[in-house]
Amino acid sequence: MDDLMSASATGEGNLVVLLGSKTGRDGIHGATFASDELTEESESKRSNVQVGDPFSEKMLIECCLKLLDEDLLVSLQDLGAAGITSSASEMAAKGGVGIEIETDKVPLRESGMEPWEVMISESQERMLAVVEPEKVEEVLKFAERYGLIGAVVGRVADHGDLRVIHNGEVVGTVPAEHLADAPVYERDVLRPQYLDDVQELDVSELPEPEDYNAVLLQVLGHPNLCSRRQIFTQYDHQVGTDTVVLPGADAAVMRIKDTKLGFAATTDGRGRHCYLDPRGGGAATVAEAYRNLSCVGAEPVAVTDCLNFGSPEKPDGYYQLAECIEGMSEACEVFGTPVVSGNVSLFNETEHGAVYPTPTVGMVGVFEDVNRHATPGFKREGDMVVVIGASSGSSESRRESPLAGSNYLEIVHDKVAGRPPVPDLPAEKRTADLVRGMISSGLLDTVHDISGGGEAAALAKMALAGGVGFEYEELEIEDLKNNGILLETLFGEQGAGFLVSVPEARWTELEDALGCYEEGKPIIGYDVVGRTGGSSFKMGGLIDLSLDELREAYERDLFERHAPEGGHIG
């Protein structure tokens, strides 16, 4: 905590230094474009989208860390939406001071830029620092050493304004606190009529699949669930040689060089769920991120988010936004994961309507020993595969059908309907924490959560990731049929569920770790569902597919609808 740097500008007469890349018009109105209703005129505004330079960003980060380490800065803030205007006004307001910016001293990449363009440009890779005058020269030398542009562009004043000066003339001045403290709009939160319609679903009316093989291949090959290899192979994910778990797992895992420490990161979104139940969907999005970090063994510590919604000026859009945030807040409180940053993209609408309300959650977790981690791929022949958590419960314990709002329902039956199960947040945390503890102890090295596509899709992905087949217990399939929950178990999306595999020799250890009972029943349900082995994927007499057949479906080109040459990788 002692190393934290404040973003509060202080010290009348201290200088304001702009670090990083030059300023251009490429970022002007970038944030407002991201929160503007899309029309036929939107194409003409595409130049407003910022163009990033990852290498310059890396250099800027390293430079700022060095400046902080050398105790050369009074305060520091990144330039985001509205560029210098927002950063300078926020820094001034936090410190109770004023800041004067001389726009003619800002390094530009384009000629003829007006002062207002300089002030609101959102060009990337820039930071604003407050520096004591006697340290400025050293700060600028460090910037040059890291290949960055550094320039003194203003000073701290006592008048409390953000004052814009161009060629010695004041061209604008506004009290900094008026810019930093945005007005708050309190609108009525009214439940939309559409929810009454879309939440109607009778799963008993869904026909049983005639061909379970075809259904599983259809689910695995759908853009919602298929491999993201087309994306993550477009960049080098081993830069710096610190990657511990390669892309394709539940979360990315990195080591801290020369230590046993590590960290993991995941991003998740459940737009369809949030559309059907905004509050429950918001909570479920956070819960899925918590599960994904726990799957690799990382302790979740913090959240960032991107809130993608339609117009909050319309009653339906405002309700979705407010309720999703409430659900996310409830989940973050239960999980102990504070939201440390975030942004919004609003007014995502066209003449065809709004996008699904889609809060995207990024969550980061930490390892004390990064060598104790897990991955989803089956690793050995003959392992026992165990389902842990809510998905192992009976139909009597389920308040809503796990098929409601599921990928199966949309992909196979072309329906987006029902009310998805409301996440049991304490159960989510209890189960995830238990699984994470078993990874940390070295008991588990193979873990995957049950989410999109249900248990069947999760097991198929585990088989594909490890190149080892799987066979579901015949008696388990019969029990599911007899209890009337076969479809719900194989393709439902209930949450709080994990799949793990262990050698038979360690089964007793796993039972002991899971053996917390209350009134004669396990607090966290679990069940052995099958064993690994061979080169096929079998589920009773329902599914019998080779791993090659699964892989052909799962590895379909994510962008095949735009690929006239065929749409397959390889």
SULJOKA-V715452 format. One record per helix or strand. SS is the DSSP state (helix for helix, strand for strand). FROM is the first residue (numbers start at 1). LEN is the number of residues. If there is no record, write none. Layout:
ss: {SS & SS}
from: {FROM & FROM}
len: {LEN & LEN}
//
This chain:
ss: {strand & strand & helix & helix & helix & helix & strand & helix & strand & helix & strand & helix & strand & helix & strand & strand & strand & helix & helix & helix & helix & helix & helix & strand & strand & strand & helix & helix & strand & helix & strand & strand & strand & strand & strand & strand & helix & helix & helix & helix & strand & helix & strand & helix & helix & strand & helix & strand & strand & strand & strand & strand & helix & strand & helix & strand}
from: {15 & 23 & 25 & 30 & 40 & 54 & 75 & 83 & 98 & 103 & 108 & 115 & 126 & 133 & 149 & 161 & 169 & 176 & 194 & 203 & 212 & 229 & 239 & 243 & 252 & 262 & 271 & 278 & 299 & 315 & 338 & 349 & 353 & 358 & 375 & 384 & 390 & 395 & 407 & 425 & 446 & 454 & 470 & 474 & 486 & 497 & 504 & 517 & 521 & 526 & 536 & 543 & 547 & 556 & 560 & 568}
len: {6 & 1 & 3 & 5 & 9 & 16 & 4 & 13 & 5 & 3 & 1 & 6 & 6 & 13 & 9 & 6 & 7 & 5 & 5 & 3 & 10 & 4 & 3 & 3 & 4 & 8 & 6 & 19 & 10 & 21 & 8 & 2 & 2 & 10 & 1 & 6 & 3 & 3 & 7 & 16 & 4 & 13 & 3 & 9 & 6 & 6 & 11 & 2 & 2 & 7 & 4 & 4 & 8 & 1 & 3 & 1}
//
